């Protein structure tokens, strides 16, 4: 998923700047307890439903861009990402955070970048597209999305009147595909848990308060 996140981020920022949708734009990999995903955050004066619809539009267009991308350009993106991941830490602080993240996760995979690059360089364009269509595309069979809408309570009537008829229509129509979460605890308990990843190094715990 790393190569997807890098390419998505570049194209997504350009897309949002062209449409002037957001004050704050972020896109990147999200790793939680061994589960990987892509996170997109936009702060905008537009209604969240309108912004979400434009994000979906971007993902559809992005798939077409990737399908039409020449193979040599795709390989250049892969190699650029590989070189970036293999960069040595520029200071002690960077190296500390790199090591501490492995210790905090109890994975102890201190050569993770090298291992990921070895896999990255073997990924084909067909495999990339298959992964995108399965996990990221709107109708992907393995896609799972959590959409969080935060609406300011300071919205005034002038802001509301500034919305176009297209935006108002999207607010109503594109919410049909959502399932609203009413009880957060019930939602969490209804989901399956991922199995705990086995550590790369077999380091025995030194106690409840120790990360090792």
C-alpha positions in Angstrom: 0.0 0.0 0.0 3.0 2.4 0.4 3.4 3.2 -3.3 -0.3 3.8 -3.6 -0.2 6.3 -0.7 2.7 8.3 -2.1 1.1 8.6 -5.6 -2.3 9.2 -4.1 -1.0 12.0 -1.9 0.7 13.9 -4.8 -2.3 13.7 -7.2 -4.8 14.3 -4.4 -3.2 17.6 -3.3 -3.1 18.8 -6.9 -6.7 17.9 -7.3 -7.9 19.7 -4.2 -5.9 22.8 -5.0 -7.4 23.0 -8.4 -10.9 22.7 -7.0 -10.1 24.9 -4.0 -11.9 22.5 -1.6 -9.7 22.5 1.5 -7.8 24.6 4.0 -6.0 21.5 5.3 -5.3 18.5 3.1 -3.6 15.3 4.2 -3.3 11.9 2.6 -1.2 9.0 3.7 -0.8 5.5 5.1 -2.5 4.6 8.4 -1.1 1.6 10.3 -2.9 0.4 13.4 -2.0 -2.8 15.2 -0.8 -4.4 11.9 -3.8 -3.3 9.8 -2.9 -0.9 6.9 -5.2 1.6 5.3 -5.2 5.0 3.5 -6.4 8.0 5.4 -7.6 11.2 3.7 -8.3 14.4 5.8 -9.8 17.6 4.4 -10.8 20.7 6.3 -13.0 22.9 4.2 -15.8 25.5 4.2 -17.8 23.1 2.0 -20.2 20.6 3.6 -18.4 17.2 4.4 -20.8 15.3 2.1 -19.8 17.5 -0.8 -16.1 17.1 -0.1 -16.5 13.3 0.3 -18.2 13.2 -3.1 -15.3 15.0 -4.7 -12.8 12.6 -3.0 -14.7 9.7 -4.6 -14.5 11.5 -7.9 -10.8 11.9 -7.5 -10.3 8.2 -6.8 -12.3 7.3 -9.9 -10.2 9.6 -12.1 -7.0 8.5 -10.4 -7.6 4.9 -11.4 -7.9 6.0 -15.0 -4.6 7.8 -14.7 -2.9 4.8 -13.3 -4.3 2.5 -16.0 -3.0 4.9 -18.7 0.4 5.4 -17.0 3.3 4.1 -19.1 5.2 1.2 -17.5 8.5 3.0 -17.5 6.9 5.9 -15.5 5.4 3.4 -13.1 8.8 1.9 -12.5 10.3 5.3 -11.9 7.7 6.0 -9.2 8.5 2.6 -7.6 12.3 3.2 -7.6 11.9 6.8 -6.2 9.8 5.4 -3.3 12.4 2.6 -2.7 15.2 5.1 -2.5 13.3 7.3 -0.1 12.5 4.3 2.2 16.2 3.3 2.2 17.4 6.8 3.2 19.4 6.6 6.4 18.1 8.6 9.4 19.4 12.2 9.3 19.8 12.5 13.1 19.5 10.5 16.3 15.9 11.6 16.9 14.8 10.1 13.6 16.5 6.8 14.4 15.1 6.8 17.9 11.5 7.1 16.6 12.2 4.4 14.0 13.4 2.0 16.6 10.8 3.0 19.3 7.9 2.4 16.9 9.0 -1.2 16.5 9.4 -1.6 20.2 6.0 -0.1 21.0 4.3 -2.4 18.5 6.3 -5.4 19.9 7.3 -6.3 16.3 11.1 -5.6 16.6 11.4 -5.6 12.8 14.4 -3.2 12.8 15.1 -3.9 9.1 11.5 -3.3 8.0 12.4 -0.7 5.3 14.8 -3.1 3.6 12.2 -5.9 3.7 9.4 -3.7 2.3 11.7 -2.4 -0.5 12.5 -5.9 -1.6 8.7 -6.6 -2.0 8.1 -3.1 -3.5 10.5 -3.7 -6.4 8.7 -7.0 -7.3 5.3 -5.3 -7.5 3.9 -5.2 -11.1 1.6 -2.6 -12.5 -1.1 -5.3 -12.9 -0.8 -6.2 -9.2 -1.0 -2.5 -8.2 -4.2 -2.0 -10.3 -5.8 -5.2 -8.9 -5.1 -4.0 -5.3 -6.5 -0.5 -6.0 -9.7 -1.9 -7.6 -10.2 -4.4 -4.8 -9.4 -2.2 -1.7 -9.7 1.5 -2.8 -12.1 1.9 -5.7 -15.7 2.8 -4.7 -17.1 -0.6 -5.7 -14.1 -2.6 -4.6 -15.2 -6.0 -3.0 -12.6 -5.6 -0.1 -13.1 -1.9 0.5 -14.0 -0.8 4.0 -14.5 2.9 4.7 -15.0 4.9 7.9 -16.2 8.4 7.1 -16.1 11.0 9.9 -18.0 14.3 9.3 -17.3 17.1 11.7 -19.5 20.2 11.1 -18.9 23.5 12.8 -21.7 24.8 15.1 -20.6 28.3 14.1 -22.0 27.9 10.5 -24.1 31.1 9.8 -26.8 31.8 7.2 -24.4 33.5 4.9 -22.3 30.4 4.6 -25.4 28.3 4.0 -26.6 30.5 1.2 -23.2 30.4 -0.4 -23.7 26.7 -1.2 -24.6 25.9 -4.8 -27.6 23.8 -5.8 -25.1 21.0 -6.8 -23.7 21.0 -3.3 -27.1 20.9 -1.6 -28.1 17.9 -3.8 -25.0 16.0 -3.0 -25.6 16.4 0.8 -28.9 14.5 0.3 -28.0 11.9 -2.3 -24.6 10.6 -1.4 -25.6 9.9 2.2 -27.6 6.9 1.1 -24.6 4.7 0.9 -23.7 5.4 4.6 -24.7 3.5 7.6 -24.8 5.9 10.5 -23.0 4.8 13.7 -25.3 5.6 16.7 -23.7 3.5 19.4 -19.9 3.6 19.2 -19.4 0.7 21.7 -21.8 -1.5 19.9 -20.2 -0.7 16.5 -16.7 -1.7 17.9 -17.9 -4.9 19.5 -19.6 -6.0 16.2 -16.2 -5.9 14.3 -13.8 -8.8 14.1 -10.3 -8.5 15.6 -7.2 -8.9 13.6 -4.8 -11.6 15.0 -1.8 -10.2 16.8 1.2 -10.2 14.5 4.1 -12.4 15.7 7.3 -10.4 16.4 10.2 -10.8 14.1 12.6 -11.2 17.0 11.6 -13.4 20.0 12.1 -11.0 22.8 10.5 -12.0 26.1 8.6 -9.4 28.1 10.3 -8.0 31.1 7.1 -7.0 32.9 3.8 -5.3 32.6 5.3 -1.8 32.5 8.1 -2.6 30.1 7.9 -2.3 26.4 10.4 -5.1 26.0 
